[in-house]
Amino acid sequence: MTLCTPEWLAGEAKGGFYDARHHLVVDFEAFDRNALHRWLTKRVQSVQADTWHEIGERLGRLGYWEFEDYQP
């Protein structure tokens, strides 16, 4: 996951858009590391699935997973 500000994101939107997959936009002025940690912990702990692979896929919606798009 990449943390970024709205300003950074706007700067990356060359051509009018940017694919922001695996990015979390934060307000730099109000950034609270502990609040972010609590939020991430809650998000990760809420993931439920029958297999580790399914858990990885669901967590991959939030941040990059090393096996994302893996084809055996």
C-alpha positions as CSV (number, residue, x, y, z in Angstrom):
1,M,0.0,0.0,0.0
2,T,1.2,3.5,-0.8
3,L,0.2,6.3,1.4
4,C,-0.2,9.6,-0.5
5,T,-1.8,13.0,-0.2
6,P,-4.4,14.4,-2.4
7,E,-1.8,16.9,-3.8
8,W,0.6,14.0,-4.7
9,L,-2.3,12.1,-6.3
10,A,-3.3,15.2,-8.4
11,G,0.4,15.6,-9.5
12,E,0.4,12.0,-10.7
13,A,-2.8,12.4,-12.7
14,K,-1.0,13.4,-15.9
15,G,-3.4,13.2,-18.8
16,G,-6.3,13.7,-16.4
17,F,-6.3,10.4,-14.5
18,Y,-4.3,8.0,-12.4
19,D,-4.9,4.4,-11.5
20,A,-4.7,4.6,-7.7
21,R,-5.0,0.9,-6.9
22,H,-3.2,0.0,-3.7
23,H,-3.0,3.7,-2.6
24,L,-4.5,5.2,0.5
25,V,-5.1,8.9,0.4
26,V,-4.4,10.8,3.7
27,D,-4.7,14.4,4.8
28,F,-1.1,15.4,5.6
29,E,-2.1,18.1,8.0
30,A,-4.4,15.8,10.0
31,F,-2.3,12.6,9.6
32,D,-2.3,10.5,12.8
33,R,0.0,7.4,12.6
34,N,-1.8,5.7,15.5
35,A,-5.2,6.3,13.9
36,L,-3.9,4.8,10.7
37,H,-2.6,1.8,12.6
38,R,-6.0,1.2,14.3
39,W,-7.8,1.6,11.0
40,L,-5.5,-0.9,9.2
41,T,-5.6,-3.4,12.1
42,K,-9.4,-3.3,12.0
43,R,-9.5,-3.7,8.2
44,V,-7.1,-6.7,8.3
45,Q,-8.8,-8.4,11.3
46,S,-12.2,-8.1,9.6
47,V,-11.1,-10.3,6.7
48,Q,-12.5,-13.8,6.8
49,A,-12.2,-16.6,4.3
50,D,-11.9,-20.4,4.2
51,T,-8.3,-20.5,2.8
52,W,-5.1,-18.5,3.1
53,H,-5.3,-17.8,-0.7
54,E,-8.8,-16.3,-0.3
55,I,-7.6,-14.2,2.6
56,G,-4.7,-13.0,0.5
57,E,-7.0,-12.1,-2.4
58,R,-9.2,-10.0,0.0
59,L,-6.3,-8.3,1.6
60,G,-5.0,-7.6,-1.9
61,R,-8.0,-5.2,-2.4
62,L,-6.4,-3.0,0.2
63,G,-2.7,-3.4,-0.6
64,Y,-0.4,-5.2,-3.0
65,W,-0.2,-9.0,-2.4
66,E,3.0,-10.7,-3.7
67,F,0.9,-13.5,-5.3
68,E,-1.6,-11.1,-7.0
69,D,-2.4,-12.2,-10.5
70,Y,-0.3,-15.4,-10.0
71,Q,-1.1,-18.2,-12.5
72,P,0.3,-21.7,-11.8
